[in-house]
Amino acid sequence: MSEIAAVAIVAALLLLARWRAGWIDEVERWFLRVLGSPRASWRWLLGLAVVAFAGQAAVALVAGMPVGRIHDDFSHLLAGDTFAHGRLANPTHPLWRHFETFHVLLQPTYASKYPPATGLALALGELLGHPAIGVWLAGALFCVVATWALGAWLRPAWARLGGVVAAATLVVASPWSWQFSGGFLPAIGGALLFGAAVRLERSTRAAKAAARGADGAWRRSGASWRLGLALGTGLAVLAASRPWEGMAAACVALVPLLWRFVRAREARRRLVRAAGAAILLLATAAGWLAWYQWRVTGSPWTMPYRLYDARYAPIPVFLWQSPRAVEPSPHAVMARFYSEWEHGAWTKQHTPFGWLKTALQKSRRLWRFYIGPLGTLALAGVPWALRRRGPRWAAAGLGVLLLSQLAIVPSRPHYVAPGACLAVYLIVEGWRQLRVWRRGARGAAGARRFGSHLATALLVAFVAVLPLRALALRPEPTEWFVQRAAMQRRLDAMPGHQLVLVRYGPAHEGGAEWVYNDADLFGTRVLWARAMDDAEDCRLVAHESARTPWRLEIVEDLTPPRLSPYPREACRAAGSTAVVPAAASPNNTRLPSTRQGSVSSRRSASG
């Protein structure tokens, strides 16, 4: 709906401009005054960051506070809660089989399988009051860093325009700002990497010109250890967020620098200085990542991602790999997810027609997210911009990142977030070409006005469509993650500590996973667990005797899922000697008090 509305807004503004052109010319002049403000650059960037953060927070008034929606969200939230408690990993539960879930390690420690960058941002948000605050801060920082990166190609006014476009398309009312597995961190890393690489590459050309007698161009280029630190920071963020796509982005950014290093003798000293700063920072980041991996997996060389996949996922990530043998999961939902859904996607992409169809689907999904209908109109001017070096290099970088997605089984827009600033750069370049578009000498003034009007209408539409995009983020009350969040609040409001044994129906969809917990499996108020057989469930109930046990049945013909007290008769029938405390009706909020001392002692034992 928002895409159709965006095109309709542009068409309406252009029709209105045919009769009343003065107002749209005034809007264009206002935009140019704002972009060309004589204020200090840092003040303008600070204002952009504040507006971007406030815009994301304001969307919460329409769509509500974000909650976990997909497997990845809950895994990143676990990492954020772990870091917020001052730990790199958590002690696992003695009956850890009940807590196995997607993208979460339970052995040798309890931790997320994903790289830690996004979790660190969520930890900052949790310390400030809510994990979403960390997401919004990262989005505001991306606007600032993207503006800085675009300044390597564009004049300050047009670089600021790029920051505004980034805020309007990828930050405010964007799915990234409403998920906990979004792409802001890798987008920041990519912007730092490309912004520093372009400046360093230009400095080498300036050095060559200075060696031939150009007056002071080398000194004005500004290549130094500061750019090396920016380059190293970008690479470190990518390594800690999206390693595969970060490697593809690094190839695009660093190959021109290596070529200059080999060919331009005059530039080597400055490049060596920048490389030294980058290597120093990368070595520090690599040491921390090795320490993190050692604390999570027991080995500094084993990534949590690889350990998890080796245990649970028979389908590899890359298409050139073969399926591997793993221990069958005792949980039907997880086993069916990997054996049916992921295996089907892997098999489909190993046929020529299936691979081509999937490649088109991935490309269309990425185009729709990063470009959209308004960006597509702006890109109409890119063919003329490709005569210059910068747009050609950016287009090649996006092409390499797209190829990186065609070599893996899954793909989502945040996977290629390292190239977000490149997409924004091409949109701005196309917009600049549209603004001065002419059809020839005859009627040139009218053509110039049409191009200017179209460019201004696009800017107005970028902002005007934001309320509709905010409404589109609002979930339906029947969505499973909305029901889970409501159930979590309901259980949190009950006195004492709760244990919820989740039992799925035979046709349950693996994407709707309820069994996720925070970092403290021993002290959390609500402990979610998978129901197994009666004997195993009674063992868990007996072990968690300080908690009030519940059974949650999630069956397709039950809406909402049915919460009921755990039946003590099941434990008696299984011959269990455990004493299951009586539970009141789930509609009664007054429950028997739990033994707080037992839970507190476990919390202290977990570190």
VOGU-3710 file (C-alpha; in Angstrom, 3 decimals, decimal comma):
1> mseiaavaiv> 0,000/0,000/0,000  2,769/2,463/0,893  4,536/1,765/-2,430  1,402/2,540/-4,447  0,809/5,651/-2,352  4,386/6,822/-2,967  3,974/6,681/-6,743  0,550/8,326/-6,477  2,011/11,198/-4,436  4,704/11,821/-7,069
11> aallllarwr> 2,142/11,760/-9,886  -0,195/14,135/-8,029  2,617/16,596/-7,304  3,725/16,619/-10,937  0,163/17,226/-12,149  -0,250/20,032/-9,637  3,036/21,572/-10,747  1,690/21,984/-14,299  -0,787/24,588/-13,030  0,990/25,944/-9,949
21> agwideverw> 4,727/25,566/-10,497  5,683/28,290/-8,054  5,004/26,301/-4,924  7,136/23,312/-5,944  9,966/25,670/-6,883  9,692/27,170/-3,416  9,835/23,684/-1,837  12,993/22,955/-3,827  14,605/26,188/-2,675  13,736/25,325/0,925
31> flrvlgspra> 15,322/21,875/0,586  18,465/23,379/-0,885  18,708/25,963/1,911  18,449/23,210/4,526  21,027/21,015/2,785  23,395/23,929/2,202  23,092/25,345/5,694  26,303/27,146/6,749  26,142/25,495/10,159  29,127/23,435/11,244
41> swrwllglav> 29,112/19,952/9,823  29,017/18,283/13,241  25,976/20,325/14,255  24,105/19,329/11,106  24,979/15,654/11,637  23,914/15,839/15,278  20,580/17,306/14,220  20,116/14,527/11,646  20,859/11,882/14,290  18,371/13,423/16,733
51> vafagqaava> 15,655/13,587/14,070  16,311/9,982/12,995  16,161/8,698/16,575  13,040/10,729/17,373  11,382/9,516/14,173  11,961/5,887/15,084  10,692/6,442/18,605  7,617/8,275/17,296  6,678/5,270/15,160  6,260/3,338/18,432
61> lvagmpvgri> 3,214/5,522/19,118  1,608/4,056/15,985  2,969/0,525/15,758  3,714/-0,165/19,415  7,043/-1,164/20,910  8,816/-3,820/18,837  8,863/-7,438/19,979  10,708/-10,488/18,686  9,166/-11,786/15,475  11,567/-14,312/13,959
71> hddfshllag> 14,089/-16,837/15,248  16,985/-14,435/14,724  15,374/-11,719/16,861  15,156/-13,910/19,947  18,714/-15,168/19,543  20,067/-11,612/19,304  17,936/-10,600/22,308  19,567/-13,424/24,263  23,002/-12,060/23,333  21,961/-8,553/24,354
81> dtfahgrlan> 20,638/-9,725/27,723  23,835/-11,730/28,296  26,076/-8,720/27,618  23,838/-6,432/29,686  24,450/-8,716/32,667  28,202/-8,440/32,216  28,730/-11,927/30,766  29,904/-13,324/27,446  28,075/-16,631/27,934  25,705/-18,197/30,454
91> pthplwrhfe> 25,717/-21,461/32,416  23,486/-24,065/30,847  20,640/-25,929/32,514  21,079/-29,526/33,776  17,987/-30,526/31,775  19,020/-28,472/28,767  17,171/-30,634/26,232  13,935/-28,925/27,250  15,348/-25,539/26,217  16,764/-26,374/22,779
101> tfhvllqpty> 15,575/-23,884/20,221  16,549/-22,247/16,953  19,894/-20,413/16,733  20,717/-20,856/20,429  23,557/-22,939/21,866  22,929/-24,968/25,026  26,268/-26,817/25,145  28,939/-26,142/26,327  27,364/-22,827/27,342  24,019/-21,127/26,886
111> askyppatgl> 24,492/-18,375/24,280  23,422/-17,023/20,901  25,053/-18,531/17,831  25,349/-15,176/16,056  28,340/-12,805/16,011  28,225/-10,365/18,927  27,931/-6,906/17,315  24,133/-6,695/17,245  23,926/-8,126/20,751  26,200/-5,372/22,042
121> alalgellgh> 23,868/-2,719/20,601  20,851/-4,431/22,183  22,688/-4,609/25,501  23,185/-0,848/25,423  19,479/-0,401/24,754  18,538/-2,773/27,573  20,698/-0,817/30,001  18,909/2,364/28,855  15,461/0,843/29,356  14,571/-1,292/26,306
131> paigvwlaga> 16,562/-3,208/23,652  14,793/-1,191/20,948  16,618/1,928/22,141  19,884/0,282/21,087  18,399/-0,423/17,647  17,267/3,174/17,262  20,631/4,544/18,386  22,328/2,341/15,795  19,921/3,652/13,141  20,702/7,264/14,030
141> lfcvvatwal> 24,430/6,509/13,945  24,054/4,923/10,517  22,570/8,167/9,153  25,612/10,066/10,431  28,177/7,572/9,139  26,415/7,270/5,764  26,544/11,056/5,354  30,268/10,982/6,142  30,830/8,146/3,661  28,935/9,919/0,871
151> gawlrpawar> 31,113/12,963/1,446  33,932/10,983/-0,181  32,063/11,187/-3,506  29,741/14,176/-3,237  29,718/17,801/-2,209  28,589/18,453/1,378  25,046/19,460/0,387  24,489/16,297/-1,658  26,105/14,117/1,010  23,614/15,585/3,481
161> lggvvaaatl> 20,848/14,735/1,033  22,108/11,155/1,112  21,835/11,145/4,900  18,232/12,349/4,647  17,423/9,671/2,050  19,008/7,004/4,270  16,906/8,161/7,222  13,691/8,222/5,181  14,153/4,874/3,415  16,196/2,605/5,694
171> vvaspwswqf> 15,809/3,999/9,219  12,542/5,711/10,136  9,514/3,380/9,842  11,785/0,707/8,418  11,617/-3,031/9,285  15,214/-2,674/10,499  14,084/-0,315/13,239  11,338/-2,755/14,239  13,396/-5,935/14,419  16,247/-7,006/16,643
181> sggflpaigg> 18,189/-8,721/13,864  18,265/-5,711/11,548  21,105/-4,392/9,469  22,171/-1,159/11,142  25,442/-2,508/12,565  26,720/-4,049/9,290  25,461/-0,954/7,447  27,598/1,207/9,748  30,582/-1,067/9,156  30,112/-0,893/5,388
191> allfgaavrl> 29,802/2,901/5,410  33,024/3,247/7,426  34,808/0,807/5,134  33,736/2,394/1,842  34,062/5,981/3,050  37,626/5,421/4,258  38,627/3,328/1,220  37,419/5,936/-1,289  39,258/8,716/0,536  42,449/6,655/0,676
201> erstraakaa> 42,191/5,742/-2,998  41,740/9,377/-3,928  44,697/10,327/-1,793  46,906/7,976/-3,780  45,876/9,676/-7,004  46,537/13,040/-5,381  49,958/11,807/-4,332  50,728/10,795/-7,895  49,636/14,216/-9,132  51,768/15,904/-6,460
211> argadgawrr> 54,780/13,914/-7,582  54,211/15,292/-11,086  54,134/18,860/-9,789  50,527/19,481/-8,782  50,451/22,221/-6,155  49,638/20,833/-2,748  47,056/18,288/-3,867  48,764/15,574/-1,870  48,708/17,589/1,334  45,041/18,455/0,925
221> sgaswrlgla> 44,053/14,820/0,374  44,138/14,074/4,103  45,125/10,399/3,877  46,409/9,470/7,344  46,161/7,084/10,222  42,668/8,432/10,979  41,372/6,935/7,753  43,198/3,736/8,671  41,344/3,654/11,986  38,025/4,224/10,202
231> lgtglavlaa> 38,872/1,452/7,745  39,863/-0,928/10,544  36,743/-0,085/12,543  34,540/-0,824/9,557  36,229/-4,188/8,974  35,979/-5,061/12,672  32,254/-4,245/12,800  31,643/-6,350/9,698  33,622/-9,267/11,134  31,508/-9,086/14,301
241> srpwegmaaa> 28,165/-8,813/12,455  28,144/-10,185/8,858  31,471/-11,973/8,161  30,572/-13,434/4,738  29,099/-10,284/3,233  31,750/-8,240/5,040  34,429/-10,204/3,204  32,722/-9,455/-0,125  32,533/-5,747/0,757  36,192/-5,769/1,823
251> cvalvpllwr> 37,201/-7,182/-1,573  35,384/-4,356/-3,346  36,898/-1,704/-1,085  40,461/-2,952/-0,774  41,286/-4,231/-4,262  41,632/-0,666/-5,704  43,893/0,245/-2,773  46,091/-2,789/-3,349  46,286/-1,932/-7,044  47,360/1,608/-6,185
261> fvrarearrr> 49,894/0,267/-3,706  51,498/-1,834/-6,428  51,337/0,764/-9,204  51,796/4,120/-7,403  55,145/4,228/-5,673  54,538/7,751/-4,348  51,476/6,648/-2,336  52,979/3,699/-0,517  54,160/5,592/2,545  50,722/7,009/3,292
271> lvraagaail> 49,024/3,680/2,579  51,450/1,882/4,874  50,668/4,399/7,637  46,912/3,872/7,178  47,373/0,102/6,959  49,335/0,104/10,205  46,506/1,838/12,067  43,932/-0,499/10,517  45,933/-3,630/11,353  46,453/-2,501/14,949
281> llataagwla> 42,728/-1,998/15,434  41,879/-5,257/13,631  44,332/-7,193/15,790  42,635/-5,838/18,918  39,193/-6,748/17,575  40,377/-10,207/16,514  41,787/-10,827/19,985  38,491/-9,881/21,606  36,519/-12,073/19,183  38,832/-15,012/19,905
291> wyqwrvtgsp> 38,300/-14,491/23,644  34,523/-14,308/23,096  34,525/-17,534/21,073  36,626/-19,267/23,727  34,154/-18,278/26,434  31,178/-19,496/24,352  32,457/-22,600/22,554  35,564/-23,514/24,536  37,860/-22,815/21,576  39,094/-19,429/20,274
301> wtmpyrlyda> 38,988/-20,838/16,724  35,413/-22,183/16,755  32,628/-19,754/15,919  29,328/-20,311/17,782  27,588/-20,253/14,389  29,633/-23,195/13,108  29,212/-25,170/16,318  25,436/-24,740/16,265  25,114/-25,728/12,611  27,350/-28,767/13,086
311> ryapipvflw> 24,965/-30,007/15,800  21,530/-29,078/14,524  21,518/-28,036/10,853  22,024/-30,776/8,242  21,695/-28,210/5,448  24,836/-26,095/4,876  24,822/-22,368/4,284  26,748/-22,381/0,993  25,427/-24,034/-2,143  28,729/-25,727/-2,986
321> qspravepsp> 28,654/-27,672/0,294  26,945/-31,032/0,783  24,383/-31,879/3,470  25,943/-33,274/6,628  24,843/-35,918/9,095  23,694/-34,555/12,447  22,108/-36,143/15,476  18,328/-36,196/14,986  16,599/-33,661/17,182  14,245/-35,085/19,803
331> havmarfyse> 11,894/-32,176/19,085  9,622/-32,730/16,099  9,245/-29,033/15,267  13,001/-28,460/14,952  13,578/-31,706/13,069  10,798/-30,909/10,606  12,041/-27,351/10,074  15,514/-28,500/9,041  14,502/-31,646/7,172  11,604/-30,143/5,212
341> wehgawtkqh> 11,821/-26,366/4,843  15,595/-25,860/4,661  16,173/-29,091/2,755  13,533/-28,062/0,232  15,191/-24,660/-0,289  18,615/-26,307/-0,710  17,305/-28,896/-3,205  15,457/-26,260/-5,220  18,595/-24,168/-5,716  20,544/-27,160/-7,053
351> tpfgwlktal> 18,601/-27,228/-10,305  19,286/-24,628/-13,033  15,679/-23,455/-13,211  15,271/-23,458/-9,416  18,493/-21,510/-8,897  17,481/-18,929/-11,514  14,009/-18,549/-10,028  15,440/-18,146/-6,528  18,035/-15,659/-7,789  15,270/-13,523/-9,283
361> qksrrlwrfy> 13,293/-13,717/-6,041  16,323/-12,664/-3,988  17,108/-9,799/-6,379  13,523/-8,571/-6,362  13,397/-8,697/-2,548  16,616/-6,723/-2,219  15,557/-4,184/-4,854  12,217/-3,641/-3,170  13,820/-3,076/0,241  16,773/-0,866/-0,695
371> igplgtlala> 15,445/0,946/-3,766  11,650/0,783/-3,803  9,444/2,627/-6,286  10,746/6,103/-5,413  14,349/4,982/-5,635  13,584/3,311/-8,955  12,355/6,621/-10,347  15,523/8,306/-9,072  17,722/5,601/-10,609  16,375/6,521/-14,036
381> gvpwalrrrg> 19,170/9,091/-14,145  21,947/6,682/-13,144  22,931/5,652/-16,711  24,245/9,197/-17,256  25,999/9,131/-13,861  27,815/5,901/-14,758  30,140/7,909/-16,976  31,976/8,817/-13,766  34,242/6,582/-11,722  32,358/6,765/-8,393
391> prwaaaglgv> 28,936/5,499/-9,547  30,548/2,719/-11,587  32,499/1,564/-8,537  29,392/1,676/-6,315  27,340/-0,290/-8,854  30,099/-2,900/-9,058  30,148/-3,148/-5,256  26,415/-3,778/-5,134  26,805/-6,387/-7,855  29,431/-8,258/-5,832
401> lllsqlaivp> 27,208/-8,204/-2,738  24,309/-9,558/-4,795  26,524/-12,382/-6,074  27,391/-13,226/-2,477  23,682/-13,912/-1,889  23,369/-16,159/-4,915  25,940/-18,525/-3,390  24,053/-19,165/-0,124  20,767/-20,895/0,641  18,942/-18,216/2,695
411> srphyvapga> 18,955/-14,491/1,989  17,353/-11,501/3,665  17,799/-7,759/3,084  19,934/-7,220/6,192  22,454/-9,759/4,892  23,728/-7,231/2,327  23,524/-4,270/4,706  27,259/-3,508/4,179  26,256/-2,056/0,822  23,430/0,140/2,137
421> clavyliveg> 25,434/3,365/1,715  26,243/2,377/-1,900  22,539/2,029/-2,693  21,857/5,451/-1,154  24,755/6,938/-3,131  23,344/5,686/-6,459  19,893/7,046/-5,580  21,394/10,480/-4,886  23,426/10,398/-8,111  20,336/9,463/-10,111
431> wrqlrvwrrg> 18,371/12,223/-8,372  21,034/14,774/-9,319  20,845/13,731/-12,955  17,055/13,970/-12,954  17,229/17,438/-11,483  19,154/18,789/-14,501  17,504/16,534/-17,086  16,895/18,104/-20,509  15,553/16,710/-23,767  17,387/19,076/-26,049
441> argaagarrf> 17,624/22,695/-27,051  13,996/22,908/-28,083  11,902/23,365/-24,999  14,966/23,054/-22,790  13,592/25,356/-20,088  10,400/23,331/-19,739  12,337/20,095/-19,693  14,635/21,482/-17,037  11,678/22,476/-14,931  10,135/19,007/-15,312
451> gshlatallv> 13,324/17,314/-14,144  13,594/19,685/-11,202  9,945/19,188/-10,330  10,284/15,410/-10,504  13,339/15,485/-8,227  11,553/17,689/-5,697  8,413/15,536/-5,833  10,531/12,502/-5,010  11,938/14,212/-1,918  8,455/15,211/-0,747
461> afvavlplra> 7,178/11,674/-1,331  10,082/10,135/0,643  8,856/12,047/3,704  5,098/11,992/3,047  4,928/8,205/2,819  6,483/7,652/6,278  3,124/7,601/8,177  1,831/4,887/5,842  4,987/2,853/6,335  4,570/3,226/10,094
471> lalrpeptew> 1,018/1,879/9,870  2,262/-1,071/7,820  4,570/-2,044/10,699  1,639/-2,456/13,073  1,042/-6,204/13,499  -2,319/-7,928/13,561  -3,485/-9,063/17,021  -3,699/-12,651/15,751  0,006/-12,822/14,891  1,744/-15,483/16,940
481> fvqraamqrr> 4,474/-13,146/18,240  1,835/-10,685/19,467  0,112/-13,515/21,329  3,422/-14,679/22,789  4,268/-11,168/24,012  0,813/-10,894/25,602  1,283/-14,301/27,258  4,693/-13,194/28,554  3,169/-10,079/30,136  0,367/-12,139/31,633
491> ldampghqlv> 2,771/-14,616/33,228  5,092/-11,844/34,422  2,175/-10,287/36,284  1,575/-13,481/38,259  3,195/-13,768/41,695  6,232/-15,955/41,982  8,138/-17,729/39,221  6,514/-19,698/36,426  7,447/-22,743/34,334  5,682/-23,068/30,981
501> lvrygpaheg> 5,867/-26,403/29,148  4,960/-25,753/25,509  3,334/-28,550/23,524  2,813/-28,064/19,781  0,249/-29,609/17,497  1,376/-32,023/14,764  1,110/-29,420/11,987  2,737/-26,528/13,833  4,804/-24,171/11,664  8,458/-24,066/12,730
511> gaewvyndad> 8,731/-20,326/12,151  6,357/-19,609/15,072  8,644/-20,653/17,930  7,555/-19,877/21,498  10,417/-21,435/23,456  12,915/-18,636/24,051  14,305/-17,350/27,338  16,467/-14,548/28,623  20,051/-15,018/29,740  19,340/-16,397/33,258
521> lfgtrvlwar> 17,688/-19,808/32,986  17,738/-20,149/36,782  16,437/-16,774/37,912  14,072/-15,681/35,130  10,480/-15,112/36,242  9,031/-17,065/33,306  10,910/-20,138/32,111  9,801/-21,444/28,694  10,491/-25,130/28,010  9,600/-27,731/25,410
531> amddaedcrl> 7,257/-30,472/26,495  8,737/-33,926/25,899  7,362/-37,201/27,272  5,665/-37,351/30,667  8,710/-38,735/32,470  11,055/-36,014/31,195  8,495/-33,297/31,857  8,040/-34,505/35,443  11,809/-34,457/35,944  11,866/-30,817/34,902
541> vahesartpw> 8,875/-29,952/37,081  10,557/-31,625/40,049  13,854/-29,849/39,370  12,078/-26,488/39,126  9,970/-27,136/42,220  10,108/-23,455/43,182  8,139/-22,577/40,066  4,450/-22,920/39,333  4,152/-25,301/36,355  1,870/-24,636/33,399
551> rleivedltp> 1,074/-26,422/30,176  0,654/-24,334/27,035  -1,008/-26,102/24,122  -0,446/-24,505/20,724  -2,778/-26,227/18,289  -4,037/-24,758/15,053  -7,706/-25,015/16,054  -7,073/-23,180/19,341  -6,972/-19,394/19,132  -5,430/-18,150/21,330
561> prlspyprea> -3,230/-20,985/22,646  -4,610/-22,694/25,750  -2,798/-22,220/29,072  -3,719/-24,631/31,858  -2,148/-25,841/35,127  0,243/-28,702/34,635  -1,613/-31,957/35,487  -0,137/-33,647/38,531  -1,803/-36,883/37,475  0,651/-37,187/34,579
571> craagstavv> 3,573/-37,394/36,999  1,787/-39,943/39,188  1,020/-42,058/36,132  4,667/-41,912/35,106  5,728/-43,118/38,546  7,417/-39,867/39,471  8,108/-39,152/43,113  8,294/-35,425/42,477  5,813/-33,218/44,246  4,117/-30,914/41,796
581> paaaspnntr> 2,741/-27,787/43,530  -0,894/-27,051/42,923  -1,667/-24,243/40,542  -4,687/-22,025/40,403  -6,735/-21,408/37,306  -4,891/-19,412/34,632  -7,645/-16,826/34,850  -6,903/-16,291/38,534  -3,942/-13,995/39,081  -3,573/-15,000/42,758
591> lpstrqgsvs> -1,247/-17,986/42,709  0,513/-19,742/45,584  3,815/-18,128/46,461  6,988/-19,885/45,285  10,124/-20,663/47,270  12,103/-17,551/46,486  15,200/-18,757/48,285  15,720/-21,693/45,920  15,461/-19,495/42,858  17,772/-16,878/44,366
601> srrsasg> 20,411/-19,479/45,162  20,346/-20,698/41,575  20,661/-17,153/40,321  23,808/-16,626/42,380  25,211/-19,958/41,186  24,783/-18,899/37,555  27,348/-16,129/38,040
//
